[in-house]
Amino acid sequence: GPQPSISNSEGDLLFLLDSSGSVSYYEFSRVKEFMWDLVRPFTFGPKDVQTSIIHISTTPTMEFPFDRYLSSGTLQQAIRDTQQLMGDTNTGKALSYAKEKLFSGEAGARPDVPKVLVWVTDGFSTDDISEPMQLLKDMGVTVFIVSTGRGNYLELSAAASQPPEKHLHFVDVDDLPIITEELRDAIRDVIHANRLHAVDITSSSFRLMWPELLSQETGYYTVEYAPRDELARKRTKQVSGSHTSLMLSNLAPETTYEVALIPESNVHYFPPQTTRVTTLAEEISPAQVLISESGPHSFHVSWAPTLESVMGYQILYGPLPGNAVKLLEVDGKHNSTVVENLAPNTTYLVTVTAVYKSGQEKSLSAKACTQEEGSKVRHLRFEDMGPNTLKASWDSADGKVLGYRVRCRRQTGPSSVISVSPQIHSVLLTDLASGTTNKVCVKPVYKTQAGKGLCRVVHMQPATEAQGYKHRQRA
């Protein structure tokens, strides 16, 4: 869904992008999407966030200076237009180059703003990274590492900023969206740390946070806040010098507030700090209903958001067509349930109703399909058929199969999808370059939905070794 914009964040954010030949075109494209998703909510500008990309290749290259793209639209296009360079994975050389650029006015970097490095890697480097990475961290750069391959945990956890559980992520390239929000929040924490900022923003409240400037003995803080369009409606609160946060509540939804923090002290002078915070739209629940983990006799229903104003949820479900419905009740703190004892290969209408404490009710519906019994391919295996060619075979799936869909995701070259009739249980896969790792998935197709796929990763031996392949089960 749309992200609330993140403003009052000042920092230089540098992506270290593995652009070498060890990364497939598909992986490179997914990483570019991930980079854009990560930065999309930030506000860009000379007083906000600036970002750049350095390619890891034989020779490191800067895609664009920090101060070139100062709007979301132009930055998104620049990330989309970024081309893979291929070449060697000289990460150490790229880190030394990054150290120069992160502190270079010519590269558009700014003095005295937080510096963040996000290194996206398949876990492989041809040169040493420990020394240049340590130099970067010694200069105050916060290092986040996202490993999409089989990187050495000890080496990468030493390279990332501490603690590694906050700064190091291991994730398959297809699952990058899972970590986007957590990583974005961690980056925001770094570039917010020394300024007045808001957290826990809702439609009617937010919490102000600020650095420790005063103490109980040296003074107090005055907080002034008002809607930007009605500054005459200014409200004032005072808290002791020992505070570093304050919750503001009873605010209007979808309203931008101007906020000032004034440290009052007879000992030191601290200039006022200001920020601008926009409350969220008044939330309604459920705003979305998601069906997942569908089996022959059950499926999982989840919904969002969960609100304090909701007392409980009612889940009505019944087969289509028909008017036989059953009811499940879930308390307001939960946002999911499992619906069981269902008929296989059947479409159900599921309606989630939020019952508010005020007595109001809001409903949203979704369709769900149960699987056919045993709707999974079994025993996927491979046979070497000569240079760059494999034969993939499988045992038939249960139920009334209309056909099979075979997807081959090549490390180099395009992905392909082959559809075959239900009587055919093998296909030839060609153009599998030696030395590459490729992913093959076979899915049965039924009248109402696709069945569960079975995937395996196939490694083609380099041409110098004995011809052939290795394969391993992929969970």
C-alpha positions, 0 to 999 in steps of 0.5 A: 500500500502507499507509504506515509512520507518520511520528512525531517530526515537528513542523511546521505544514503549510499547503495553499494550494488553488486553489478558483477557477472556473478549476479543474474539479470533477474536478480539485478532487476529485483534488487533495483526494485527493492532499492526503490521500495526502500527509499520511496517514502523519504523526502529528497533534497539538500535539507533531507535525504540524498542518495547515490549508487556505487557499482561493484565491478572490476572497477567501481563506478558511481551511477550519479552524485548524491545531489543530482536527483532531489525528487521521488520521480526523477530518482525512481527513473534513475534507479530503473535506468541503472544498467548492470556492468558485469566484470569481477566482484571487487567489493574491497575496491568499491568500499575504498571508493565509497569512503572517498565519495561519502565525504566528497563535496564534488560527489554531492555529499554533505558534511555533518549529516548521518552517513548510511551504506546499504550493501546488497550482495550475493555473498561473494567477493574476490578481494578483502573487505574487512579493512576498508569496511572498518575504515568506513565504520571508524568514520561514523558510517552505519553499514547495513548488509543484505545478503541474497546468496550464501555469504559467510555469516561470520564475515558479514556479521563482522562487516556490518554495524553492530548489533548484526541482528539489526544491520544484517539480513539474509534473504532470497532475492524473491523475498526482499520485500519481506525485509523492506519495512524493517530495514527502512525503519532502521535507516530512518532511526540512524538519520533521525537520531540527533533531531526532533522527530515523530514516531508512532504516528496514528490518525489522532496522535504521535510521539515526539522524540529528541536528543538529551540536551538538558537534565532535571537540574539544568532546565525544562522543555516547552513544546508548541504545536499547531495545525499548519493551516491554523497556526493561531490554534497553537497549543503548549506543553512543558516537561522537565529537562529529564524527558526526551519524549512526549506523546501528543494526542487528541489530534485531527486526522490527515492534518499537518502539524508544525511542532517546535521544541524549545529547551529552556535553560539558564546554564546553556543556550540550545536553539529551538528544534522544529519538525513537521508531522502529518497524522494518518487518515482515519483508519478503517478495518478491515481495509484488506482481506488476504487468503493464503495457505490454501489446502484441500480442507482449509485456508488461512484468512488474515486482515489489516489493520488491527485497531484499538477501536475494534472489539472483535471480528466475525468471519462468515464463510460459505461455498459458492454458489449457495447460501449455507454460511458458517460463523467464526468469531475472533477477538479484536487483538487478532488479525487472522484465523484458519478456516477448517473442515472445508470441501476440496476444489470448492470456491468460498465467499469469505466476509470479515466484519469488524465490530467496533466498540462504538457499535458500528460494523464494517465488512470486506469480502474475498473469494477463496478456493480450496485445492484439489486433493493431493494437488502436488507434483512429486519426485522432480528429477534431472537427466544430462542430455548433452552440452547445456541441456537437461531433461526434467521429469516428474511423477503425475499429480493427483486429481483432474490435472489440465496440464503442467507448467514448467518454469526455468529461471536461468542465472544467465539468459531469459527465464522460460515457461513451458506448458504441457498436456497432462499426459506429458511428464518430462521436458527438455531444458536448453541454453543452460550455460555451464557453471550456472545455477538455475531454478526449475519449478513444475506446477500442476494446473487445475480448472479452478487454480494452479496446484502446488509447485515443486522446485529444485535448484540445478547447478551446471558443472563448468565446462572444464569439469566432467560434463553434467549437473548437480541438483539439490532439493529447495525447501 
